[in-house]
């Protein structure tokens, strides 16, 4: 398992184009460069096909975030109900 995790980290460093011993600032800068390169506004100018793929990915990501938020709101509402009802939870 540790080998897989180490390999995943190495892939992340490769994607960000930073050395494996990079500082936090270097990682942040590598991430920022990628975000600027693949920002939807820039991609529209480069390639319409790539723009479609990125916009579809963003839609799916937004839907996933929305679902997680709904679950969180539901969980917090249930938590408040149990806390306010006086029912022992443990």
Steps between C-alpha positions, in 0.01 A plus 500: 500500500779743585654443157177602329472815709862591428439448128189721515701778663769469232233531230364811669846657503539416131165657414590816690848500340677543834778292658404244764678705764309817406400750762138590568544821303639314197206259508259792528666674203488180292130463577438865416673464161280203414187681612588797280585275207176302516266777615175483300541854369842417354395163361220656295763692309724197448263219405120483487506119541712519814272774628201265470680227694603738778153655529344151523749408773413817690128419478559154644720645774235759589235228524722293729569799725128581511416143604765507773361829632145355509626201700687732737193720554286192562758363747528827690120531516476149646782576743324814623176305537663238722691758704189713557269205569697380799531148359833349610719436196771294665 
